[in-house]
Structure formats: structure tokens, C-alpha cells
């Protein structure tokens, strides 16, 4: 009796609407799965048409061509004697569904629609699809005539059903159904489904790879079974990069896994599973078995086929493995580079053009291109024929083979340092040194003449000459002069991108790379239509902090010594005049906030959905050790003013590699207005009210604390007097009067009114004397029978019996041991001013 089955999960780099290419990659994956001994193959979500067809899903052609591809798969001898499921859109009764289509030997067995759609982040599935809502029900789907001609079937079941082979049972989830709180794998496993396949389209975000892995493991940990997770990988025409990480889990352990990032289009991994391990695991969980006994069954589609073989004694089962996650620096090294490669080879362009300023951002972009070249060389050395074919096609050289990453980078990347009179020699030298280390085709040029020509046009038209702030100009003039430099760079970038391959004797053009980070986009710290306006931007979804960490990693990873000096230099736009040849303009000073603060603002605004008031309420506690409530309020207000003023720039933001959860990308990820009321009157008033209340609460708390300390001091005074060996000669009547006055003073000090802000003497230089200060004087040996100690300061608004509010310049504390008197504790206070103050 057979008990071991070998299954295959596929990672495919599909391209939206590339039906021919997608079909070839599917066939390649089926062939590789067969060669690896698998009898069941599953693939990613919507693999036939590509996931990112978007509004093309509304076109009947998309469904038509998907059925045509399925027809070719059914006819292909590659698919013979293998159980296969593929992803494609299917319209049933005028409703479009995202489906898995299961077939075996020219017979369509089941169409299983997606039951839970994804609507968050970059996903908008309900715009095109509807979810199947009929739990554990099927209907008859009438197949297109082109399929009937191959399968001789008129109809096929469509709905929430499972496949029953001779030896096991296979169920299905599609992407979001794994993430949903009511995941389908729970009732499936309770119904005896032993293998669950999930075709997914999950995209990459920094530090998020563990989420999918944990979900896949947990799907089988509670209920047992095998879980087959097959994901897309690569750029299929959008800002996102599908994350790969296809894997197989068994009873809560990963037994096989694929790569997160790679250049090859097809990756197949297999796992050999002992079905008896699943059954044994499940029967030990008694609570699960009790639930399963009463579980409502799924419709089962029977197929005369077995995944196992009677002669499987020598078949080795897959053992649990440890998943080693990439660091954020490694994710930045690999992910954007793979995204750039997909975009370059599918765009038909001949390489990249990058304005290289010598700063952190453009340097990061250059290093990512160098990482791409490194991965290309590694893939070619491993025999990846498709990668070599694409390189030769891009370079229009049929016999080319790269010798090393620097040589390839010289052919694919052109960098240019565009200097003005405001540029420093230090940044020019840094850019040149980095270019020599990565091998890019680099040159420098002065652009002052172009800037002067544009300003000359303005002067001719208006008769006015704008000036920088340092030369007497107003802020408007200063900003306009900075912007024209940045915009001239953008115009020249596209000129060079179109003509540099002509200069080098090659056909085609170059893609212009942008180099603005996610924090600058959020803050709006960029010129609209400046050199950050480009064709694509590999770092547009990455924070400045992460980019610095990446460069520190890249320094040793690629041996780039110049990165040390680049990291040490303060970030600057170099758009204002130098002072004695030195940079005076810095990014953080211009922005009015640090990059670390900006990242915090970004996460709270997007990831935690905080408006101005909620952001203040969180940061006032997070930053309590370094900022007062008033300072936090001003920082939050400043951020939201800048955000509101500059939000319109997001409408023209260069398409960027999506990597961060707080990306302000206006196209899909961050849907918000681009015209705001920048004063945020209502929201900022709520913040001001909160600050005022916090200030009052703090003063009240301090007053209560001082009052308590005062009581403790009086108690100490009483103890000093009681322990004295000197006999009192005061008359009983005088003693009674003194005690009564002391009680009145004590009551007065113990109930301080709200602090008054009136200061008639304008004393501001000394610290206020408090009960805490008096208590300090009484501690240890500071006050003894030999004398006392003075403390100077101002004790403001201390209501004294019969005096009102008084100001004091000093307090003397000591013991009165005069002859004939009782031992008394003295607080001698010198009054500088006394009056009854208005409350």
C-alpha cells in the first residue's frame, strides 16, 4: 500500500498579459516537476494571465486568452499523467471569479473560485472579482467549446469542493484565505483533507518575510496536514515585487522552501510526504478529532489516480528545515536589483542613466544597480540561459558574455555628476570615486550656463533679478533659484538618457533612475519635476535610515571603500551658495526635522492610521525623555503642515519599488487628497488643549509632591524637638499659642492653590525654593547642633498665613539651641517682596 507522495510547488516570474511567455513558463515548471518525481503540481495565483492585469480583467479578451492557454496546456504531452492546478480568471453566470482550475489527462476536474478577496495595501481585488459565497456548494459550469473539443466535457463543477484521489484528499486556498481569520484550511483539515494547496500573489515588504512563513506553519500546526504555498516572484508590470518564498509545510514544520529573490523565471521545489505522518499527527490531537467527527463535509470530486506508488519503500521523506531570513540590508541589496532587472529586460531599453551626486540616495541607487550586475553574473555562471539571452538582447550583442560585474556595469549604467557653482569638490570627488569602484560609465559636466540662460529669460520678461537668501533675496527667490537647478538636471538627464548610447555607438536609449527616498517623498522635501522625476526609482520605498544601513553593509559586501566617506558626510542638496567653499545647507536643517523623526511620523501616519491628534498622543509618551509636550506638539504640527503643503507632489511621484509600510505612493497604496487645509485648525486646537491639560496636571502633581514633602519635613522637625535633652521653660499658654500657629502654617502649606503667573519682581534667574530643597538641607549632617546651611532661590506663590503670596531670596535652616529655650527647628526666610496677588 502506497503512503508516500511527492508534490511540487512552483515559483514563477509572470508578466501581466504575456500569455505566450506565461504559458511557456508554466510548461517549463510542469516539466521540471515531472523530472523531480512529482505527480502533483500547483502554481501561483492567476499565473496564466498574470496577477497585475488590473482593469484588463474587465475585458472579455483576458478571459478568452486565458481559456486558450488552458486549452494548450490540456493538449500538451508535458501535462500527461500529472495532476495539475493553474490560476486564471473565470466568468460564471456573468460574475468574474479568481479561480484555480484543476485538470488531469485532458479532463477538467474542478474550478475552485476564491472565497475571500484581499482589499488592503496594494490590493484592490473586488474592483474586478467577486468572492464565491456558497459554502461547500458547487454548481455546473458550462465549458467553452474550445475546451469541450479537447476534453469531451460539456460541464464541470465550480465551487467549494475538494479533489479525492485513490490515496488522499486535496483541498485549496487562494492567497488571502490563508491570512483571513476564518481560513478555509481549518474546515478542510477537519473534513480529512490531507494536502492543501495555496496559489498566492504576495508581494515584498521589508522585514515581512516571516509573516507568510509563520502563517503557513501555523496552518498545519493546529490541525496537521501538508500545506503547499506557491507564490509569484518578480515585477509583472507594477511597483510591487512578488516575494517568492514558496514552501511546503508538514505538521507545523517547513520541509522545503524556495528563494525569496532570484533572476531566473521558473523555480520548482518538491517535497516527499508520508501520508501516515499526517494521520498519526491528527489522531493525537483529541480535541481536533472530536470536532472533525461533527464537521459538515465538502463535496468531493473523485479521480481515478493515486499520488503514491505501492513500491515506495526506498523513497526518502523530506525532513524539517530551518528558515533563515534575510536581513533588511540583504533585502535591499537583492529585491530592488531584481525589480530593476525585470523592468529593464521587459522595457526594451539598453541600460540606465543616473545623476550621481555623491550623496547617500544616488549612491544607494548606484549600488543597487551594481548588485543587479553581480546577480546577473552569478546567474550566468550557474548556467541560467534565459538571463544570458536577456543580457545579449539588451546589449544587442549575440555573442556577449560578461566577465565580471564591473565590466557589465560599465555597459548598463551611465552616471553623471551635474555640477553648479554651488557644488563642492568633496561631492564631486565622492561621485567619481564610487563610479570607478562599481565600473559605471561616468562623466562630469557644468550646468551653470543652462541655469543662467533660464534665469536670463525670466529677467528679460520681468526686469527683475532673483537672488539667493545669502545675497539679500527673499525666501521665494531663494527657493525658486534652488528649484531651477534641480529641474535643469531633470531635463538634462532625459537628454543624456536618449543620446548616450548613440555617443557610445549602440542602439536604443536608457532608463532614467530616480533617487529620492520614502521619507523625502512623505515630507515633500523635493522639487516637483526635478532630478527625482525619473522613469523608475529603486529606493523610493526605502527610508533614509535603512539606506544608510544598506550602504554600510554594501561597503564590505562589494568592497566599496568610498562608501565610508559618503556615509560620514551630512546629507545636503547643494542648491544654495557655498560659504568659503564649504557646504552650509543640510537636509535635516532645511526640513526642520531629523530623518529618524520623519520615519516615526511616517509609520504613525500610515501604518497606525494616526491623524495629528492621535500622533501627538502617541509621541508625547514615546518621546517623553527627550521632549516636553509642547515640543512634541510643535514637531507634529510642523510635520503635518509640510505634509499638507507638499502632498500634491505625490501625484507625479516616480514609480518606485514598494518596500515600506508607510509609503506615500498616491497611485495605489496611499489614497488621500492632494489638496489640504494646511492649518489643520480643529486638529491642532485639540493638540493645544491636550498640552494645556498635561501642563496643569504636571503642576498639580508637583504641588502635591511638594506638599507631601512639606509634611515630611514638619514631621522631622517634630522629631528633632522631641529628642532634645534641653528642658523647655516656655509657659503652657505660650506653648499652646505656638502650636496653634504651627498648625495654621502647616495647613496653609499643605494646600497650595494653582500657580499664579504674576511675577512683580521679574525674578527669573534663580531656582525656586521648595519643600524638597528644605528637606535636602535637613538630610544627613547638614543640620546639626553646630549650625546650619543656607539655600538661595525664589519660593514663588507660597501662601503664608496672613501675608498672601510672597517672593523669597533665601532660606536658612538650623537648630535653635539658645540658653533657656527649647530645641526648635528654624527656617529663616528672607522676604524680597510681599503682596496679595490676584488669583
PyMOL commands that set and color helices and strands:
alter all, ss='L'
color gray80, all
select helices_A, chain A and resi 19-35+51-58+60-75+77-79+125-127+145-151+176-179+184-190+209-221+275-284+286-293+328-347+360-381+385-395+405-412+425-438+448-462+469-471+475-503+518-523+544-557+562-568+587-591+595-607+612-622+629-652+681-722+732-750+771-778
alter helices_A, ss='H'
color red, helices_A
select strands_A, chain A and resi 4-12+40-42+83-92+95-104+107-113+138-142+155-159+161-164+169-174+195-200+226-231+233-234+242-243+247-250+253-257+266-274+299-302+352-355+413-419+441-446+511-512+789-792+798-800+804-816+824-835
alter strands_A, ss='S'
color yellow, strands_A
deselect
rebuild
show_as cartoon
